[in-house]
Amino acid sequence: MSVTNIRGARSSDLMAERGMKMQPLVTTMTGTIVLTVKSAPLQVLDPDGAKTVTLPAEALSEGLVFWIWNTASGAEIITIENDAAGAIATPTLAEMAICVCDGVAWHGLVVATES
């Protein structure tokens, strides 16, 4: 899968450049997940309660996009934060957050998914 990002670069090229891999399996969260610039852009997560995902520093993340899918079986919220603990998005049951970085700030959009 390859998508063109906000800077016109293909996601597959950025992934290869940063040594990233896709992560198609569901990860059950046991605590906070701290993403890095080498983390898989697709995060399929079961929060197993209210949990937090921390995004990498903005200065290192220009052009990065993370898709963070909440696969919870109940009303369990994932709070997605920047590296300064500022809330970016809060997907709950059957929602996905799309987080995009412009090199200065992270921007988030929550969309409904099919469960």
C-alpha positions, 0 to 999 in steps of 0.5 A: 500500500502506498499513499501520497502524503501532504508533501507529495512523497509516497508513503512507501518511499518514506517507510523504506527511507526510515526502515519502517514496516507495516503492522497489520495485527491487533496489538493489545495495549498494556500501557502507553505506546510511544511511537517513533519515526520508525514505527509502523504507520498503521497501528491497529490497537485494542486499548483494553481500557483507557490508554495513551499513544504518544507521537514522535517529536514534531521536528523529526516527523515532517510528512509522517502520517499515522493511522491509529485504529481503535478495535476495542469491544467496548467504549474504550478511548485511546488518547493520542498525544504529541510529545508534550502531552497535548491531546491530538485525537481521541478515537473510541470504539470503531473509530480511527484517528489519522494523525499528520505532522507538518514538522511544527505540529501534529494534526488529528482527524477521527473517522468512523470505521466498520467494526 
